Each structure stands twice: as C-alpha cells, then as structure tokens.
C-alpha cells in the first residue's frame, strides 16, 4: 500500500460495465507526511473519498480485491489517512 492525495476526477462516458458506479480519481503519490513523492495515477475509489483527501491505495493484482465483482483496475483507493506516526527507531531499520 502507498500514500497519495486526491487531486482530480476522471469522467468517462463509455467504460467497462464492471466499472459502472465506481468513481475514478487522480491520485498524486505522497510520502508519509503528505508531500508529493512519486507519480500521478488514476485509481478506482472503493470507499468514497473527496478532493484533497490524504489516502492510501493498493496497486497491482490486489487492486481489484476491494470489490466483489473484481473490476479491471490497476489501482484502488482503500482508506483515508487520518494520522501517521513513524517511530524513528523502526524507520531506521527499514
């Protein structure tokens, strides 16, 4: 899982039927403090987030697992980040 910030929305008039009623959002990859770090991507919203939210997302083969119908997605927003506390000692170990 990775951190990101919602910076936009994608509107599609025609899409795969498994994507119906699934919002597609533009996510800016971020570090644990919310600062931009990484690429922007389109992610399917599994939980109902809003613009500017600090979120975590899943990519790759795990991304469709957020839904029962398994839509064809490479990235899924799976949580809203309220707070991040990093332990300095454990951060040095990783």
C-alpha positions as CSV (number, residue, x, y, z in Angstrom):
1,X,0.0,0.0,0.0
2,X,1.1,3.5,-0.7
3,X,0.1,7.1,0.3
4,X,-1.5,9.6,-2.0
5,X,-3.5,12.8,-2.2
6,X,-6.7,13.2,-4.4
7,X,-6.0,15.9,-6.9
8,X,-8.8,15.4,-9.5
9,X,-11.5,13.2,-11.0
10,X,-11.8,11.4,-14.3
11,X,-15.2,11.3,-16.1
12,X,-15.8,8.5,-18.7
13,X,-18.9,8.3,-20.8
14,X,-18.1,4.8,-22.0
15,X,-16.3,2.2,-19.9
16,X,-16.2,-1.4,-19.0
17,X,-19.5,-2.4,-17.3
18,X,-17.7,-3.6,-14.2
19,X,-16.6,0.0,-13.7
20,X,-20.2,1.4,-13.6
21,X,-20.7,3.4,-10.4
22,X,-17.0,3.3,-9.4
23,X,-15.5,6.8,-9.3
24,X,-12.2,7.2,-11.0
25,X,-9.9,9.7,-9.2
26,X,-6.5,11.2,-9.9
27,X,-4.0,10.4,-7.1
28,X,-0.7,12.1,-6.5
29,X,1.7,9.7,-4.8
30,X,2.9,11.1,-1.5
31,X,5.3,10.4,1.3
32,X,4.0,9.6,4.8
33,X,3.8,13.3,5.6
34,X,1.6,14.0,2.6
35,X,4.2,15.7,0.5
36,X,4.2,14.8,-3.3
37,X,6.6,11.9,-3.9
38,X,6.0,9.8,-6.9
39,X,3.8,9.6,-10.0
40,X,0.2,10.6,-10.5
41,X,-2.2,7.9,-11.4
42,X,-5.8,7.1,-11.9
43,X,-7.3,5.0,-9.1
44,X,-10.7,3.5,-8.6
45,X,-12.4,4.8,-5.4
46,X,-13.6,1.9,-3.2
47,X,-14.6,3.9,-0.2
48,X,-15.9,7.3,-1.2
49,X,-13.2,9.9,-0.7
50,X,-13.3,13.6,-1.6
51,X,-11.0,16.1,-3.2
52,X,-7.8,16.8,-1.3
53,X,-8.1,13.8,0.9
54,X,-4.9,12.0,2.1
55,X,-5.5,8.4,1.2
56,X,-3.8,5.0,0.9
57,X,-4.1,2.9,-2.2
58,X,-3.3,-0.5,-3.4
59,X,-1.9,-1.3,-6.8
60,X,-1.3,-4.4,-9.0
61,X,-3.1,-7.7,-8.6
62,X,-4.5,-6.7,-5.2
63,X,-6.3,-3.6,-6.5
64,X,-9.5,-5.3,-7.8
65,X,-9.9,-7.2,-4.5
66,X,-11.6,-4.1,-2.9
67,X,-14.8,-5.1,-4.8
68,X,-16.8,-8.3,-5.0
69,X,-17.2,-8.0,-8.9
70,X,-13.4,-7.6,-9.4
71,X,-13.3,-4.6,-11.8
72,X,-10.4,-4.3,-14.3
73,X,-8.3,-1.8,-12.3
74,X,-4.6,-1.4,-11.5
75,X,-5.0,1.0,-8.5
76,X,-7.7,1.2,-5.8
77,X,-8.2,3.7,-3.1
78,X,-8.8,1.7,0.1
79,X,-8.5,4.1,3.0
80,X,-8.5,7.7,4.3
81,X,-5.4,8.5,6.3
82,X,-6.2,10.5,9.5
83,X,-2.8,10.3,11.1
84,X,0.7,8.8,10.5
85,X,3.1,8.3,13.4
86,X,6.5,7.0,12.5
87,X,8.8,5.6,15.1
88,X,12.3,6.9,14.4
89,X,14.0,3.7,15.5
90,X,11.8,1.4,13.3
91,X,12.1,3.8,10.4
92,X,15.9,3.4,10.5
93,X,15.6,-0.4,10.5
94,X,13.6,-0.4,7.2
